[in-house]
Amino acid sequence: MDFYIISKDYVDYLKSLDYRVSNNYDNKTNKKPYTGVVFSKGYYSYYIPLTSDKEEKYKNLPRDRATVHDLYEITTIPYPLFLS
């Protein structure tokens, strides 16, 4: 298992290109890590973050259907392999 650190500047840059990119911090003093899946295609690795569990989202689901996390359907964070 590998761990990656994504700088705030890179996240801000990605947010300027796509509003769906989430912050990797709650506020200026509290940084929160992304948790997700990384896959590679060509020269890029793509990070697919997991969503946070939000009670409202699951309020009407049947009790026999448990979901811990969902993958964001669209938002990925590209990372060129040559920067590794």
PyMOL commands that set and color helices and strands:
alter all, ss='L'
color gray80, all
select helices_A, chain A and resi 8-17+55-58+81-83
alter helices_A, ss='H'
color red, helices_A
select strands_A, chain A and resi 36-41+44-49+77-80
alter strands_A, ss='S'
color yellow, strands_A
deselect
rebuild
show_as cartoon
